[in-house]
Amino acid sequence: MASETRKAPPTALVVFGASGDLTSRKLLPAIDRLAANGRLDDRFTLVGVARTEMNDAGFQQRALDAVDDASAEYKEVAQRFRYVAGDYAADETFDALKTVLAELDLPPVFYLATVPTVFAEVVEALGRHDLGSGRVVIEKPFGRDLETARQLNECLHAVFEERSIYRIDHYLGKETVQNVLALRFANTIFEPIWNRRYVDHVQITVAEEIGVEHRGSFYETAGALRDIVQNHVMQVLALTTMEPPVSIDAQGIRDEKVKALRAVPSLSAEDVSRHVVRAQYVGYTGEEGVAPDSQVETFMAMRLEVDNWRWAGVPIYIRTGKRLAARATEVVLQFRDVPHLPFASGQTLKLGPNLLVLRIQPDEGITLRFGAKVPGQEFEVRTVSMDFTYAEEFAESAPDAYERLLLDAMVGDPTLFIRSDEVMEAWRIVQPILDAWKDDDTPITRYRAGGWGPGEAARILDQDGDHWHDPLTG
């Protein structure tokens, strides 16, 4: 993994979709922080490309308006921003872009922050105009299914080499996700028990309190499976279950992530009916941009396995949803019971299983739950917690995910980006679920806001005698 003392080389960051929401909410604030922290070269320039009519000065002002309390460094950098207005399919747009890039004389990094439907259009135009020598950063979703992902890969590879393609998933930019690697591979005490001999099961939860908000139209085309599971969850799953890499660099980490995903068996139609639950929160069909008869899932839960030497037979439970009881992203490893409990039953009434909880957001940190004797004359054992939190341990604030990933893309470090074979393995895992749902005309289950989803989600774990971990109670 690259050092935090890095600084971007001279770069022209070309953002397609520069007038859109992602650029305003994520990319421009990230550039502000990079500038304030001295991470940008003095010649760094952002070139915005979008359909919205605007000139350089208008874009520069828009960029300043998008950032609250902009740093002095960012205000100076923004004065160099350039803008190209035009349709993404029009040759005139790319002729104008080539002229601007020739004037700047800087190596380009192309960032596709557009709607996914024009990804291929932009890439093909870059190829036609001989602009495939730089790097390209492409946002999720990467395709809508296995076949469209394959087609998009073919389109990209016709213009860019794989080493120049940076498929972004902002979850990989989170410090707490990266810390899974540190926890596992920098500590003797954890790695020996990180396997089927000691782990009973693994739970991955990505929960949100909010609904779809202003993203109703987008969510109608995605749903929880495409929006969260195929990318974020699969990345966390891979990091949690992968083998130790030869080195903590792009090839070492990504090779092992692919191996972990490859070990997940594809689900049969029967597996989907038994081990996958989908549901929709009450009120979703009244959201802006949502069809009144929508069957799109806002919640899903599933049971997978990683069929290899380390994890064979260990259930991997996954759930994600909106309008749930709390905002929480966590990985829980529940360890097996001790082979023999020598205490009387009355002495262990408050003793639960050993757990290792990795809290990715919010309240980022790690909790280890284990048994300890309660002080007093009686011998009573109950579960206690040992907690580590990032906020208390580290005084410095962690970089935002987009801040980290933008810098990585400009530096040329692909470690935290997704390789072609990795994205295809993720789609292979979820494709059978999409196929089964497409052929299922059963009305979707509803659940009320404020809980942890539909009751049916519990049956996935009931089959193994397990239950969901509650992020609120620990």
Backbone torsions as a table, in degrees:
resi	resn	phi	psi	omega
1	MET	NA	140.1	-174.6
2	ALA	-71.8	156.3	-178.4
3	SER	-74.2	153.9	-179.7
4	GLU	-78.8	0.8	177.3
5	THR	-89.8	6.9	-175.7
6	ARG	-66.0	155.1	174.5
7	LYS	-136.6	139.0	-178.6
8	ALA	-67.0	142.6	173.9
9	PRO	-73.9	172.9	175.1
10	PRO	-54.2	125.5	-172.0
11	THR	-146.6	142.5	166.1
12	ALA	-105.8	107.1	178.6
13	LEU	-86.7	109.3	-177.2
14	VAL	-98.0	111.9	-176.1
15	VAL	-106.2	111.7	172.5
16	PHE	-83.5	129.8	-172.0
17	GLY	92.0	30.5	-172.9
18	ALA	-68.1	-18.1	178.6
19	SER	-95.0	5.2	-174.3
20	GLY	-90.3	178.9	-174.5
21	ASP	-67.2	-43.0	-178.3
22	LEU	-60.8	-42.5	179.7
23	THR	-62.5	-44.5	-178.1
24	SER	-69.4	-42.1	-173.4
25	ARG	-82.5	-32.8	-171.4
26	LYS	-118.1	-51.6	-170.6
27	LEU	-71.3	-47.6	-178.1
28	LEU	-65.9	-44.2	173.9
29	PRO	-60.1	-34.1	177.9
30	ALA	-66.3	-40.4	177.6
31	ILE	-65.4	-37.2	176.4
32	ASP	-57.7	-46.7	-178.0
33	ARG	-69.4	-37.6	176.6
34	LEU	-62.8	-41.5	178.6
35	ALA	-65.3	-45.1	-178.2
36	ALA	-63.3	-31.3	-178.2
37	ASN	-92.8	9.7	176.2
38	GLY	70.0	28.6	-177.0
39	ARG	-92.5	-8.5	-176.6
40	LEU	-104.2	143.8	174.7
41	ASP	-68.0	153.1	-178.3
42	ASP	-61.8	-20.2	-178.9
43	ARG	-98.6	-2.1	-178.2
44	PHE	-50.0	136.6	178.0
45	THR	-141.6	140.4	172.4
46	LEU	-101.7	130.0	176.0
47	VAL	-112.6	112.6	178.8
48	GLY	-87.9	138.2	175.9
49	VAL	-129.5	126.0	179.4
50	ALA	-163.3	169.7	-179.8
51	ARG	-77.8	-24.1	-178.4
52	THR	-62.4	130.1	179.2
53	GLU	-70.7	125.4	-178.0
54	MET	-165.6	152.9	171.7
55	ASN	-106.1	-177.4	-177.9
56	ASP	-58.1	-46.1	-177.2
57	ALA	-63.8	-40.3	178.9
58	GLY	-64.0	-38.7	178.8
59	PHE	-70.1	-38.7	178.5
60	GLN	-61.4	-41.4	178.4
61	GLN	-68.9	-38.8	177.9
62	ARG	-62.4	-39.5	179.2
63	ALA	-64.8	-37.7	177.7
64	LEU	-69.6	-40.2	-179.3
65	ASP	-66.0	-24.8	-175.7
66	ALA	-77.0	-14.9	-174.1
67	VAL	-115.5	117.7	176.1
68	ASP	-73.4	137.1	178.0
69	ASP	51.0	50.8	-178.0
70	ALA	-59.8	142.5	179.6
71	SER	-72.3	158.8	177.4
72	ALA	-61.9	-36.5	179.4
73	GLU	-64.0	-41.4	179.7
74	TYR	-66.6	-40.5	179.3
75	LYS	-60.3	-35.9	178.1
76	GLU	-71.1	-43.8	179.5
77	VAL	-62.4	-40.8	-176.3
78	ALA	-61.6	-23.8	179.0
79	GLN	-66.3	-17.1	-180.0
80	ARG	-96.7	-5.7	-177.2
81	PHE	-60.7	143.4	178.1
82	ARG	-120.6	164.1	-177.6
83	TYR	-144.2	138.5	176.0
84	VAL	-124.9	120.7	178.8
85	ALA	-99.4	136.0	177.2
86	GLY	162.8	167.6	179.9
87	ASP	-75.8	147.0	-176.4
88	TYR	-71.9	-13.7	179.5
89	ALA	-101.0	-5.4	-173.5
90	ALA	-87.5	130.8	177.6
91	ASP	-61.2	-30.9	-179.1
92	GLU	-61.3	-35.9	179.1
93	THR	-60.9	-44.5	-175.7
94	PHE	-80.1	-26.3	171.2
95	ASP	-63.4	-43.9	179.1
96	ALA	-65.6	-38.9	178.9
97	LEU	-63.9	-42.8	178.6
98	LYS	-61.1	-37.3	178.2
99	THR	-63.9	-45.0	179.3
100	VAL	-63.3	-44.3	-179.2
101	LEU	-65.0	-35.2	177.4
102	ALA	-65.6	-38.5	178.0
103	GLU	-66.2	-38.4	-178.2
104	LEU	-75.9	-34.4	179.7
105	ASP	55.2	49.9	179.5
106	LEU	-128.0	145.3	175.8
107	PRO	-61.6	129.9	-177.2
108	PRO	-89.5	146.4	165.3
109	VAL	-121.9	117.8	-177.1
110	PHE	-92.4	130.0	-178.8
111	TYR	-118.8	118.1	-179.2
112	LEU	-92.6	94.6	178.9
113	ALA	-106.0	26.0	-179.5
114	THR	-87.7	-180.0	169.4
115	VAL	-67.2	147.9	-175.0
116	PRO	-59.4	-25.9	-176.0
117	THR	-64.8	-16.6	-179.5
118	VAL	-109.6	7.0	178.5
119	PHE	-53.7	-54.2	-176.6
120	ALA	-62.8	-37.9	179.7
121	GLU	-58.9	-45.9	-179.6
122	VAL	-67.2	-44.5	-178.0
123	VAL	-62.9	-44.8	179.0
124	GLU	-61.2	-39.5	178.4
125	ALA	-66.5	-38.3	176.0
126	LEU	-60.9	-39.8	177.8
127	GLY	-65.3	-43.8	-179.7
128	ARG	-60.5	-31.4	-175.6
129	HIS	-103.3	21.4	174.5
130	ASP	55.6	43.8	179.2
131	LEU	-113.9	27.7	-177.7
132	GLY	-94.1	15.0	-177.3
133	SER	-88.6	-13.8	179.9
134	GLY	-91.1	-169.0	174.1
135	ARG	-94.4	154.7	176.4
136	VAL	-127.8	129.5	176.6
137	VAL	-105.3	126.0	-175.6
138	ILE	-123.0	129.2	-177.2
139	GLU	-76.9	163.0	171.1
140	LYS	-80.8	160.9	-1.5
141	PRO	-78.3	141.0	179.1
142	PHE	-92.0	85.9	-174.8
143	GLY	85.9	168.5	177.9
144	ARG	-105.9	-14.9	178.5
145	ASP	-163.6	-174.9	-175.7
146	LEU	-61.1	-42.0	-176.6
147	GLU	-70.1	-45.2	-179.8
148	THR	-68.0	-31.7	175.2
149	ALA	-65.2	-40.2	177.8
150	ARG	-63.5	-42.2	179.3
151	GLN	-64.2	-41.3	179.1
152	LEU	-65.8	-38.3	175.9
153	ASN	-60.5	-44.2	179.5
154	GLU	-61.9	-40.0	178.4
155	CYS	-62.5	-46.0	180.0
156	LEU	-64.3	-43.8	-176.9
157	HIS	-70.8	-17.7	175.8
158	ALA	-73.0	-18.9	-176.7
159	VAL	-115.9	-42.1	-175.0
160	PHE	-118.0	147.8	170.4
161	GLU	-72.7	152.3	-178.7
162	GLU	-56.4	-37.8	-179.0
163	ARG	-65.6	-15.1	179.8
164	SER	-100.8	2.3	-178.2
165	ILE	-101.7	120.8	-176.8
166	TYR	-115.6	94.5	178.3
167	ARG	-81.8	116.3	-169.5
168	ILE	-95.5	137.4	168.4
169	ASP	-134.8	109.9	-170.6
170	HIS	-61.9	-18.9	177.3
171	TYR	-59.6	-35.1	-179.0
172	LEU	-70.5	-15.5	176.5
173	GLY	-84.9	-8.1	-179.2
174	LYS	-75.8	134.8	-179.6
175	GLU	-57.9	-38.5	-176.6
176	THR	-69.7	-29.9	175.2
177	VAL	-70.4	-44.7	178.2
178	GLN	-63.7	-29.1	-178.0
179	ASN	-68.4	-16.3	173.7
180	VAL	-57.5	-38.5	178.9
181	LEU	-65.6	-44.2	180.0
182	ALA	-64.7	-43.6	-179.2
183	LEU	-59.7	-44.5	-175.1
184	ARG	-75.7	-44.5	-165.9
185	PHE	-106.8	2.6	176.1
186	ALA	-114.1	4.4	-175.1
187	ASN	-131.5	122.9	179.4
188	THR	-64.3	-32.7	-171.0
189	ILE	-72.6	-23.9	-175.3
190	PHE	-95.3	-44.6	-172.1
191	GLU	-59.1	-38.2	-179.5
192	PRO	-64.5	-22.5	-179.0
193	ILE	-105.5	8.0	-176.7
194	TRP	-88.8	63.2	-175.0
195	ASN	-164.7	178.8	-174.1
196	ARG	-64.0	-22.9	-179.7
197	ARG	-68.3	-29.5	-174.7
198	TYR	-117.7	-27.6	-176.3
199	VAL	-92.1	124.7	178.2
200	ASP	-78.4	-47.2	176.3
201	HIS	-161.8	167.1	179.2
202	VAL	-122.8	138.0	175.1
203	GLN	-121.5	135.5	173.8
204	ILE	-122.3	120.4	-179.0
205	THR	-121.3	130.8	171.5
206	VAL	-126.9	99.1	-173.4
207	ALA	-117.7	144.8	177.0
208	GLU	-129.5	143.3	174.6
209	GLU	-79.3	-33.5	-175.0
210	ILE	-77.7	164.2	172.9
211	GLY	-91.2	-151.5	-178.0
212	VAL	-79.9	-10.5	178.0
213	GLU	52.3	-126.6	-176.9
214	HIS	-86.9	7.5	-175.0
215	ARG	-102.2	24.1	-177.2
216	GLY	-57.8	-45.1	-179.0
217	SER	-62.7	-42.2	177.4
218	PHE	-65.3	-43.7	-174.9
219	TYR	-65.4	-28.8	177.0
220	GLU	-62.4	-27.3	179.4
221	THR	-93.9	-6.5	-174.3
222	ALA	-119.3	-69.2	-172.7
223	GLY	79.9	170.1	-174.5
224	ALA	-62.5	-35.3	-176.9
225	LEU	-64.0	-48.8	-179.4
226	ARG	-76.2	-37.1	-172.4
227	ASP	-74.2	-36.2	-172.9
228	ILE	-120.9	-48.5	-170.0
229	VAL	-70.4	-47.4	-174.0
230	GLN	-62.6	-26.0	-177.5
231	ASN	-113.6	-73.7	-174.7
232	HIS	-55.7	-53.0	-174.7
233	VAL	-65.0	-41.1	180.0
234	MET	-65.2	-32.3	176.6
235	GLN	-67.3	-45.0	178.8
236	VAL	-65.0	-41.3	177.3
237	LEU	-58.9	-44.6	-178.3
238	ALA	-64.8	-44.3	180.0
239	LEU	-65.4	-34.0	-178.3
240	THR	-73.2	-34.6	-172.2
241	THR	-106.9	-6.8	-176.4
242	MET	-64.8	158.6	174.2
243	GLU	-78.9	159.6	176.5
244	PRO	-58.6	128.2	179.7
245	PRO	-77.5	158.3	175.8
246	VAL	-63.5	-36.5	179.5
247	SER	-149.4	152.8	178.2
248	ILE	-87.3	74.4	175.6
249	ASP	-143.1	-177.5	-172.6
250	ALA	-58.7	-48.3	-176.7
251	GLN	-69.8	-45.5	-177.5
252	GLY	-60.0	-48.6	-177.5
253	ILE	-70.0	-45.5	-175.0
254	ARG	-71.0	-32.3	175.3
255	ASP	-60.2	-45.2	-176.8
256	GLU	-73.2	-32.8	176.3
257	LYS	-63.2	-42.2	178.8
258	VAL	-63.5	-41.9	178.8
259	LYS	-60.6	-40.7	179.9
260	ALA	-64.3	-45.0	179.4
261	LEU	-67.0	-35.6	179.9
262	ARG	-64.6	-24.7	-178.7
263	ALA	-82.8	-4.4	177.1
264	VAL	-82.8	115.1	-178.7
265	PRO	-65.8	144.8	174.0
266	SER	-67.7	143.2	-178.6
267	LEU	-84.0	139.4	171.4
268	SER	-82.6	170.7	177.0
269	ALA	-60.0	-37.4	177.9
270	GLU	-66.9	-39.3	177.0
271	ASP	-59.9	-42.1	-179.3
272	VAL	-62.6	-43.3	-178.8
273	SER	-66.4	-31.0	-176.9
274	ARG	-90.7	-32.8	-167.5
275	HIS	-118.8	7.6	179.7
276	VAL	-131.8	133.7	177.0
277	VAL	-126.5	137.0	174.4
278	ARG	-126.8	152.0	-179.2
279	ALA	-158.4	172.3	-176.5
280	GLN	-138.8	134.6	-178.2
281	TYR	-71.8	144.7	178.5
282	VAL	-62.2	126.1	-178.5
283	GLY	104.8	-9.6	-179.3
284	TYR	-59.7	-41.3	-176.0
285	THR	-69.6	-8.9	175.5
286	GLY	-94.5	-1.6	-179.5
287	GLU	-73.9	152.7	179.2
288	GLU	-60.7	130.7	177.8
289	GLY	84.7	3.9	-176.8
290	VAL	-105.3	134.9	178.7
291	ALA	-66.4	138.9	-178.2
292	PRO	-63.6	-20.5	178.5
293	ASP	-111.5	24.7	-175.1
294	SER	-58.7	139.1	174.2
295	GLN	-112.6	17.0	-178.8
296	VAL	-71.2	136.4	-178.6
297	GLU	-82.2	133.3	171.5
298	THR	-106.0	-2.6	176.7
299	PHE	-143.4	141.9	169.7
300	MET	-151.3	149.2	175.6
301	ALA	-135.7	148.7	-176.6
302	MET	-156.1	160.7	176.0
303	ARG	-118.9	123.3	176.8
304	LEU	-121.9	172.1	170.6
305	GLU	-136.6	154.9	172.2
306	VAL	-112.0	104.7	-169.0
307	ASP	-89.3	76.1	175.0
308	ASN	-141.5	-177.5	-173.8
309	TRP	-59.4	-39.2	-175.8
310	ARG	-73.6	-39.1	-167.0
311	TRP	-117.6	1.4	-175.1
312	ALA	-51.8	127.2	177.9
313	GLY	86.3	-3.9	-179.8
314	VAL	-92.2	117.1	178.5
315	PRO	-66.9	139.2	173.1
316	ILE	-113.2	109.2	-178.6
317	TYR	-97.7	134.9	-177.4
318	ILE	-129.3	137.0	171.7
319	ARG	-146.8	146.0	175.9
320	THR	-150.4	148.8	-180.0
321	GLY	-175.6	165.7	175.9
322	LYS	-109.7	161.0	-177.6
323	ARG	58.3	41.1	178.0
324	LEU	-97.8	-176.2	-170.7
325	ALA	-68.5	-25.7	-177.2
326	ALA	-160.2	159.2	170.3
327	ARG	-82.5	118.8	-176.2
328	ALA	-159.8	128.8	169.9
329	THR	-123.0	121.6	-175.5
330	GLU	-151.7	156.0	171.0
331	VAL	-118.5	128.6	-179.6
332	VAL	-119.2	123.9	170.5
333	LEU	-103.9	115.4	175.4
334	GLN	-99.0	125.6	-175.8
335	PHE	-89.1	158.7	-178.9
336	ARG	-66.5	155.1	176.0
337	ASP	-66.6	154.5	175.7
338	VAL	-63.7	148.7	-176.1
339	PRO	-65.6	-26.5	178.2
340	HIS	-149.0	123.3	178.8
341	LEU	-100.4	107.0	-171.7
342	PRO	-81.8	5.6	-177.7
343	PHE	-92.9	156.9	173.8
344	ALA	-68.4	151.6	-175.6
345	SER	-58.1	-35.4	-179.6
346	GLY	-70.3	-15.6	-179.1
347	GLN	-86.3	-10.3	-174.5
348	THR	-126.7	26.7	-177.6
349	LEU	-62.4	-29.0	-177.8
350	LYS	-106.3	20.6	179.1
351	LEU	-98.3	121.0	177.1
352	GLY	-105.6	-176.9	179.7
353	PRO	-70.2	154.6	171.4
354	ASN	-68.1	132.9	-179.8
355	LEU	-132.0	145.0	166.6
356	LEU	-118.6	115.9	-175.1
357	VAL	-112.2	119.7	176.3
358	LEU	-101.0	107.8	-178.3
359	ARG	-90.7	110.3	-177.7
360	ILE	-83.4	-38.4	173.7
361	GLN	-167.4	151.4	-18.3
362	PRO	-80.2	-160.1	179.7
363	ASP	46.7	53.0	-172.1
364	GLU	-58.1	131.0	179.4
365	GLY	169.4	-164.0	-176.7
366	ILE	-136.3	137.0	175.7
367	THR	-124.5	132.5	173.7
368	LEU	-113.3	121.6	-178.8
369	ARG	-109.3	127.6	-176.7
370	PHE	-149.2	170.7	-177.7
371	GLY	-88.7	143.1	177.1
372	ALA	-147.3	153.6	179.3
373	LYS	-74.6	136.1	175.0
374	VAL	-77.7	131.1	179.2
375	PRO	-58.3	141.5	178.8
376	GLY	142.9	177.9	-177.7
377	GLN	-72.8	-28.4	179.7
378	GLU	-86.2	157.9	176.5
379	PHE	-98.8	99.8	179.9
380	GLU	-127.3	134.2	179.6
381	VAL	-114.4	130.9	176.3
382	ARG	-139.2	166.4	-178.8
383	THR	-77.3	136.4	175.9
384	VAL	-127.6	167.3	-176.8
385	SER	-122.7	140.2	170.3
386	MET	-113.7	118.0	-171.1
387	ASP	-114.0	140.4	169.2
388	PHE	-124.8	131.2	176.7
389	THR	-125.6	140.0	179.9
390	TYR	-62.9	-40.7	-175.4
391	ALA	-61.3	-37.7	-178.9
392	GLU	-80.4	-32.9	-173.7
393	GLU	-83.1	-37.9	-174.6
394	PHE	-115.3	124.1	-178.6
395	ALA	-72.7	-36.8	-176.2
396	GLU	-76.6	145.7	179.7
397	SER	-81.1	143.0	-179.8
398	ALA	-75.9	147.9	176.3
399	PRO	-65.8	146.9	173.4
400	ASP	-62.2	152.5	-176.8
401	ALA	-57.1	-44.5	-178.6
402	TYR	-69.9	-32.7	175.8
403	GLU	-59.9	-47.4	179.7
404	ARG	-64.2	-45.5	-173.9
405	LEU	-72.7	-35.3	175.2
406	LEU	-61.3	-45.0	179.3
407	LEU	-63.2	-43.0	178.1
408	ASP	-58.0	-42.9	-178.9
409	ALA	-64.7	-40.1	-179.9
410	MET	-71.9	-35.8	177.9
411	VAL	-71.3	-31.7	-177.3
412	GLY	96.7	32.0	178.2
413	ASP	-106.5	106.4	-175.2
414	PRO	-89.7	9.3	-173.0
415	THR	-53.0	-43.5	-174.4
416	LEU	-96.0	18.4	175.9
417	PHE	-113.8	165.9	-169.0
418	ILE	-101.5	129.3	-179.0
419	ARG	-82.4	161.5	-175.8
420	SER	-56.3	-49.3	-177.1
421	ASP	-67.4	-27.9	178.9
422	GLU	-68.8	-45.1	-179.5
423	VAL	-67.2	-33.3	178.9
424	MET	-70.0	-35.9	176.3
425	GLU	-65.9	-39.1	178.2
426	ALA	-62.5	-41.8	177.8
427	TRP	-67.6	-35.8	177.6
428	ARG	-59.0	-36.8	-178.4
429	ILE	-69.9	-41.0	-174.5
430	VAL	-90.7	-15.9	-176.9
431	GLN	-58.1	-44.3	178.8
432	PRO	-60.0	-29.4	177.7
433	ILE	-70.3	-44.7	176.3
434	LEU	-58.3	-43.3	-179.4
435	ASP	-63.4	-43.5	-178.7
436	ALA	-66.2	-40.7	-179.8
437	TRP	-68.4	-34.3	-179.8
438	LYS	-61.9	-34.8	-177.8
439	ASP	-93.0	2.0	-176.8
440	ASP	-103.1	114.8	-179.6
441	ASP	-99.2	14.7	176.6
442	THR	-67.8	131.1	178.8
443	PRO	-56.4	140.3	-175.5
444	ILE	-69.5	143.5	177.7
445	THR	-69.1	143.6	177.5
446	ARG	-107.5	151.4	173.6
447	TYR	-139.7	150.6	-178.5
448	ARG	-85.5	149.4	179.4
449	ALA	-66.6	152.4	173.8
450	GLY	97.6	-4.8	177.2
451	GLY	-112.2	-154.7	179.4
452	TRP	-113.6	33.2	175.7
453	GLY	98.2	-172.1	-176.3
454	PRO	-71.0	154.3	177.8
455	GLY	-61.0	-27.5	-178.7
456	GLU	-61.0	-24.1	-178.9
457	ALA	-64.2	-28.2	-178.7
458	ALA	-68.4	-28.5	-175.3
459	ARG	-67.3	-23.7	178.4
460	ILE	-62.3	-39.9	178.9
461	LEU	-84.3	-29.8	179.9
462	ASP	-56.5	-34.6	-178.7
463	GLN	-59.7	-26.8	179.7
464	ASP	-106.4	3.2	-177.6
465	GLY	76.2	23.6	-178.8
466	ASP	-110.4	174.1	174.5
467	HIS	-146.8	158.2	-177.9
468	TRP	-68.7	141.6	172.4
469	HIS	-76.8	139.0	179.6
470	ASP	-97.3	110.6	-178.9
471	PRO	-61.5	-23.0	-178.4
472	LEU	-78.2	-38.5	-177.4
473	THR	-97.2	-13.2	-179.3
474	GLY	79.9	NA	NA
